[in-house]
């Protein structure tokens, strides 16, 4: 059904070319004779192809698509080489490129918004190249490598906020900048992760508020608002004086009890694990380092489970289906939270965060205070 609706939406977009304002995308891509150039629409539920042309010896092309007074994102693509564009009104975009460097060196005019998208795309590619250079540097120790990447990425985020996000929050460029992804050599991850960093959530909130003023009815606006709201709730710093604890949630030993469902909708409570040493873990399976972290936790679980260790892992993933799929093969207790109650009660400000609970159901350590996890578990066992 989703594919049918997407196809109908694409057809409706094409049919709209017969009436109303139009955007033209034209230009030349040299060295691309006999190649097929596609123009694609980045719809809310995926990418839909709008048109395609086989290029001649001169590489000239011209597409006509309907213009809207709302942000729309498009892709010009030959094979796996892409150029990203955006409009929020009728425009006449002219583009020149060479096939070999199509995605990294092209000229564009006629649409300031698409020029901004180009600048962000090229900056992102340069950033990714610099990250790869650090990761491929065998002379760096792993810790130095991680610090170098973090410093580089943090500086890049500040540039994006200063040049694009805050000045152009209410435009497609503001959204495009805040929604970037990068790779750490293993996985792709969000440049601005609103579920992990409070400042990132504020960046999303800035864009969400600006879009709500200009385009309150757009589905993408609602998605931005939901993302920002959840991120701020999850990452906002807590003060002890702000924390209110429901007396019914506090176990007689002082443990703040949690009861949450697993993927089969069976409920598990922390208080039921009295007599075991418990690693209470707050995480997101979609986070960039999740696979490596899960592998490390498997090693700890296998080593100490028979001696009395249990892991109670709370996923904060937005995609419940992804959480269920990722948690299915894990041998410990995997539950899911959607309303932020547990994260608020345990004052979780970043992910991952974990707590160690002794056999008497008492919280004795927080991850910030642990330097050697296995040694701490050994002491509690």
C-alpha positions as CSV (number, residue, x, y, z in Angstrom):
1,X,0.0,0.0,0.0
2,X,2.8,2.4,0.8
3,X,4.4,1.8,-2.6
4,X,1.1,2.5,-4.3
5,X,0.6,5.7,-2.4
6,X,4.1,6.8,-3.2
7,X,3.6,6.1,-6.8
8,X,0.4,8.1,-6.8
9,X,2.1,11.0,-5.1
10,X,4.9,11.0,-7.8
11,X,2.3,10.8,-10.6
12,X,0.4,13.7,-9.0
13,X,3.5,15.7,-8.9
14,X,4.2,15.1,-12.5
15,X,0.7,15.8,-13.6
16,X,0.9,19.1,-11.8
17,X,3.4,20.2,-14.4
18,X,0.5,20.8,-16.8
19,X,-0.7,23.7,-14.7
20,X,0.7,26.2,-12.3
21,X,4.2,27.5,-11.7
22,X,7.2,25.3,-12.7
23,X,10.8,24.8,-11.9
24,X,13.3,24.0,-14.6
25,X,16.6,22.2,-14.0
26,X,18.9,22.4,-17.0
27,X,22.5,22.4,-17.8
28,X,25.4,20.3,-19.1
29,X,27.2,17.3,-17.7
30,X,30.3,16.6,-19.8
31,X,31.9,13.2,-20.3
32,X,28.5,11.6,-19.8
33,X,27.4,10.7,-23.3
34,X,24.9,7.8,-23.4
35,X,24.5,8.0,-19.6
36,X,21.0,8.1,-18.1
37,X,20.4,11.2,-15.9
38,X,17.5,10.9,-13.4
39,X,15.7,13.5,-11.5
40,X,14.3,12.2,-8.2
41,X,12.0,13.7,-5.6
42,X,12.9,13.1,-1.9
43,X,9.4,12.5,-0.6
44,X,8.7,12.0,3.1
45,X,8.5,8.2,2.7
46,X,11.4,7.8,0.3
47,X,12.9,8.8,-3.0
48,X,10.6,8.8,-6.0
49,X,11.9,9.1,-9.6
50,X,10.2,11.9,-11.5
51,X,11.9,11.8,-14.9
52,X,15.0,10.7,-16.8
53,X,16.9,11.6,-19.9
54,X,19.6,9.8,-21.9
55,X,22.4,12.3,-22.4
56,X,23.9,13.0,-25.8
57,X,27.4,13.9,-26.8
58,X,27.0,17.5,-25.6
59,X,25.7,16.3,-22.2
60,X,22.8,18.8,-22.3
61,X,19.7,18.2,-20.2
62,X,16.5,19.9,-19.2
63,X,13.8,18.9,-16.7
64,X,10.6,20.6,-15.9
65,X,8.9,19.9,-12.5
66,X,6.0,21.6,-10.6
67,X,7.0,24.4,-8.2
68,X,5.6,24.6,-4.7
69,X,5.7,27.3,-2.1
70,X,7.0,24.8,0.4
71,X,10.5,23.2,0.7
72,X,11.1,20.4,-1.7
73,X,14.3,18.3,-2.1
74,X,15.5,16.8,-5.3
75,X,18.4,14.7,-6.6
76,X,20.1,14.6,-10.0
77,X,21.6,11.1,-10.3
78,X,23.8,9.2,-12.7
79,X,24.5,5.8,-11.3
80,X,25.6,6.4,-7.7
81,X,26.8,10.0,-8.3
82,X,24.3,12.5,-7.0
83,X,23.7,16.2,-6.8
84,X,21.3,17.5,-4.2
85,X,18.9,20.4,-4.9
86,X,16.2,22.2,-3.0
87,X,13.5,24.8,-3.8
88,X,10.7,26.5,-2.0
89,X,9.2,28.3,-5.0
90,X,9.5,28.4,-8.8
91,X,13.1,28.6,-10.0
92,X,15.2,28.2,-13.0
93,X,18.3,26.2,-12.0
94,X,21.3,26.0,-14.3
95,X,24.0,23.4,-13.6
96,X,27.3,22.4,-15.1
97,X,29.5,19.4,-14.1
98,X,31.8,16.7,-15.4
99,X,30.7,13.1,-14.8
100,X,34.0,12.1,-13.1
101,X,33.6,14.9,-10.5
102,X,29.9,15.3,-10.7
103,X,29.2,14.9,-7.0
104,X,32.1,16.9,-5.7
105,X,32.7,19.8,-8.1
106,X,29.8,21.3,-9.9
107,X,28.6,24.8,-10.7
108,X,25.0,25.9,-10.0
109,X,23.1,29.2,-10.4
110,X,19.5,30.5,-10.5
111,X,18.5,29.2,-7.0
112,X,20.3,30.5,-3.9
113,X,18.7,27.8,-1.8
114,X,20.2,25.0,-4.0
115,X,23.5,26.9,-3.9
116,X,23.4,26.6,-0.1
117,X,22.5,22.9,-0.4
118,X,25.6,22.5,-2.6
119,X,27.8,24.2,-0.1
120,X,26.6,22.0,2.8
121,X,27.0,18.9,0.7
122,X,30.5,19.7,-0.3
123,X,31.4,20.6,3.3
124,X,30.0,17.3,4.5
125,X,32.1,15.4,1.9
126,X,35.2,17.3,2.9
127,X,34.5,16.5,6.6
128,X,34.0,12.8,5.8
129,X,37.3,12.8,3.9
130,X,39.1,14.3,6.9
131,X,37.5,11.8,9.3
132,X,38.7,8.9,7.0
133,X,42.2,10.4,7.1
134,X,42.2,10.3,10.9
135,X,40.8,6.7,11.0
136,X,43.4,5.5,8.5
137,X,46.3,7.1,10.4
138,X,48.1,4.1,11.9
139,X,50.4,6.4,13.9
140,X,47.5,7.5,16.1
141,X,46.5,5.5,19.2
142,X,42.8,4.6,19.4
143,X,42.1,7.1,22.2
144,X,43.9,9.9,20.3
145,X,42.0,8.9,17.1
146,X,38.7,9.1,18.9
147,X,39.5,12.5,20.4
148,X,40.7,13.9,17.1
149,X,37.5,12.8,15.3
150,X,35.3,14.2,18.1
151,X,37.2,17.6,18.1
152,X,36.9,17.8,14.3
153,X,33.2,16.9,14.3
154,X,32.4,19.3,17.1
155,X,34.1,22.2,15.3
156,X,32.2,21.3,12.1
157,X,28.9,21.3,14.0
158,X,29.6,24.8,15.3
159,X,30.2,26.0,11.8
160,X,26.9,24.5,10.6
161,X,25.0,26.1,13.5
162,X,26.7,29.5,12.9
163,X,26.4,29.7,9.1
164,X,23.3,27.6,8.2
165,X,21.1,26.4,11.1
166,X,20.5,29.5,13.2
167,X,20.5,32.1,10.3
168,X,18.5,29.9,8.0
169,X,16.5,27.7,10.4
170,X,13.2,28.4,8.5
171,X,14.5,27.2,5.2
172,X,15.4,23.9,3.5
173,X,19.1,24.7,4.1
174,X,18.5,24.8,7.9
175,X,16.9,21.4,7.8
176,X,19.5,20.0,5.5
177,X,22.3,21.1,7.7
178,X,20.8,19.7,10.9
179,X,19.8,16.4,9.3
180,X,23.3,15.5,8.0
181,X,24.8,12.1,8.6
182,X,28.5,11.0,8.9
183,X,30.3,7.7,9.1
184,X,32.8,6.6,11.8
185,X,34.2,3.9,9.6
186,X,31.7,1.3,10.9
187,X,28.3,2.9,10.9
188,X,26.5,6.0,9.7
189,X,25.3,8.3,12.5
190,X,23.5,11.6,12.9
191,X,25.8,14.6,13.0
192,X,23.2,16.3,15.3
193,X,21.8,13.6,17.6
194,X,18.9,15.1,19.5
195,X,18.5,11.9,21.6
196,X,22.1,12.1,22.9
197,X,23.1,15.7,23.2
198,X,21.1,18.6,24.7
199,X,22.8,21.1,22.4
200,X,21.8,19.0,19.4
201,X,18.2,18.8,20.6
202,X,18.2,22.6,20.8
203,X,19.5,22.9,17.2
204,X,16.6,20.6,16.1
205,X,14.2,22.7,18.2
206,X,15.4,25.9,16.5
207,X,14.6,24.5,13.0
208,X,11.3,23.0,14.2
209,X,10.1,26.3,15.6
210,X,11.1,28.2,12.5
211,X,9.4,25.7,10.2
212,X,6.3,25.7,12.4
213,X,6.0,29.5,11.8
214,X,6.3,29.2,8.0
215,X,4.9,25.7,7.3
216,X,2.8,24.5,10.3
217,X,0.9,21.9,8.3
218,X,3.8,20.1,6.6
219,X,4.4,16.5,7.7
220,X,8.1,17.2,7.9
221,X,7.4,20.1,10.3
222,X,5.5,17.8,12.6
223,X,8.4,15.3,12.5
224,X,10.8,18.0,13.4
225,X,8.7,19.1,16.3
226,X,8.3,15.5,17.6
227,X,12.1,14.9,17.3
228,X,13.0,18.1,19.1
229,X,10.5,17.6,21.9
230,X,11.6,14.1,22.6
231,X,15.3,15.0,22.4
232,X,14.9,17.9,24.8
233,X,13.0,15.8,27.2
234,X,15.6,13.0,27.1
235,X,18.8,15.2,27.3
236,X,17.8,18.3,29.3
237,X,20.1,18.5,32.3
238,X,18.5,17.7,35.6
239,X,19.0,19.3,39.0
240,X,18.3,17.2,42.1
241,X,15.9,19.8,43.3
242,X,13.9,19.4,40.1
243,X,13.5,15.7,40.4
244,X,10.3,14.5,41.9
245,X,10.0,10.8,42.8
246,X,6.6,9.1,43.0
247,X,6.7,7.3,46.3
248,X,5.0,4.3,44.8
249,X,8.0,3.8,42.4
250,X,10.5,3.6,45.2
251,X,11.3,0.1,46.5
252,X,11.7,-0.4,50.2
253,X,15.4,-0.7,49.8
254,X,15.7,2.6,48.1
255,X,15.7,1.3,44.5
256,X,13.6,3.3,42.1
257,X,11.7,0.5,40.5
258,X,11.1,0.2,36.7
259,X,8.6,-2.0,35.0
260,X,8.7,-2.1,31.2
261,X,7.8,-4.5,28.4
262,X,10.1,-6.6,26.2
263,X,9.5,-7.3,22.5
264,X,6.9,-9.9,23.3
265,X,5.1,-7.5,25.6
266,X,6.1,-9.4,28.7
267,X,6.7,-6.9,31.6
268,X,9.9,-7.0,33.7
269,X,10.6,-5.2,36.9
270,X,14.0,-4.3,38.5
271,X,12.7,-5.2,41.9
272,X,12.2,-8.8,40.7
273,X,15.9,-9.2,40.3
274,X,16.8,-8.8,44.0
275,X,19.5,-11.4,44.8
276,X,21.3,-10.7,41.5
277,X,23.9,-8.1,40.6
278,X,22.2,-6.0,37.9
279,X,23.7,-3.9,35.1
280,X,20.9,-1.3,34.4
281,X,21.7,0.0,31.0
282,X,20.1,2.9,29.1
283,X,21.0,2.7,25.4
284,X,19.9,3.2,21.7
285,X,20.5,0.3,19.3
286,X,20.5,2.8,16.4
287,X,23.5,4.7,17.9
288,X,26.7,4.5,15.9
289,X,28.7,2.5,18.4
290,X,25.9,0.2,19.4
291,X,27.2,-3.0,17.6
292,X,30.7,-2.8,19.2
293,X,29.2,-2.0,22.6
294,X,26.7,-4.9,22.4
295,X,29.6,-7.2,21.5
296,X,31.5,-6.0,24.6
297,X,28.4,-6.5,26.8
298,X,28.0,-10.1,25.4
299,X,31.5,-10.9,26.7
300,X,30.7,-9.5,30.2
301,X,27.3,-11.3,30.3
302,X,28.8,-14.6,29.2
303,X,31.6,-14.4,31.8
304,X,29.5,-13.4,34.8
305,X,25.8,-14.4,34.2
306,X,26.2,-17.9,35.7
307,X,27.7,-16.2,38.8
308,X,24.6,-14.0,39.3
309,X,24.9,-11.1,36.9
310,X,21.8,-9.9,35.0
311,X,21.5,-7.1,32.4
312,X,18.4,-5.0,32.3
313,X,18.7,-3.0,29.2
314,X,16.3,-0.1,28.4
315,X,16.1,0.9,24.7
316,X,15.2,4.5,23.8
317,X,15.1,3.9,20.1
318,X,12.4,5.9,18.3
319,X,11.7,3.0,15.8
320,X,10.0,0.3,17.8
321,X,10.4,-2.2,15.0
322,X,14.1,-1.6,14.8
323,X,14.4,-2.1,18.6
324,X,12.5,-5.4,18.4
325,X,14.7,-6.7,15.6
326,X,18.0,-5.6,17.2
327,X,17.1,-6.9,20.7
328,X,15.7,-10.3,19.5
329,X,19.0,-12.2,19.6
330,X,20.2,-10.7,22.9
331,X,20.3,-13.1,25.9
332,X,19.5,-10.5,28.6
333,X,16.4,-8.5,29.5
334,X,15.7,-6.0,26.8
335,X,12.8,-3.6,27.3
336,X,11.6,-0.4,25.6
337,X,10.6,3.0,27.0
338,X,8.6,5.7,25.1
339,X,7.5,8.2,27.7
340,X,10.8,9.2,29.4
341,X,9.7,8.1,32.9
342,X,12.7,5.9,33.7
343,X,15.2,8.3,32.1
344,X,13.8,11.1,34.2
345,X,13.8,9.1,37.4
346,X,17.4,8.0,36.9
347,X,18.5,11.5,35.6
348,X,19.9,10.1,32.4
349,X,21.4,13.0,30.4
350,X,23.4,11.1,27.8
351,X,23.5,7.7,26.1
352,X,24.8,5.2,26.9
353,X,24.5,5.5,30.7
354,X,24.4,2.5,33.0
355,X,24.1,1.8,36.7
356,X,25.3,-1.1,38.9
357,X,22.8,-2.6,41.4
358,X,23.9,-4.9,44.1
359,X,22.2,-8.1,45.3
360,X,20.2,-6.1,47.8
361,X,18.6,-4.0,45.0
362,X,20.6,-0.9,45.9
363,X,22.2,1.3,43.2
364,X,25.8,1.5,44.0
365,X,27.6,2.9,40.9
366,X,26.8,5.1,37.9
367,X,28.8,4.7,34.7
368,X,30.5,8.1,35.2
369,X,32.0,6.7,38.4
370,X,33.2,3.4,36.9
371,X,36.7,3.0,35.5
372,X,36.9,-0.8,35.3
373,X,33.4,-2.4,34.8
374,X,34.5,-6.0,35.2
375,X,36.4,-5.2,38.5
376,X,33.3,-3.5,39.9
377,X,31.1,-6.5,38.9
378,X,33.6,-8.9,40.5
379,X,33.5,-6.9,43.7
380,X,29.7,-7.1,43.8
381,X,29.5,-10.8,43.0
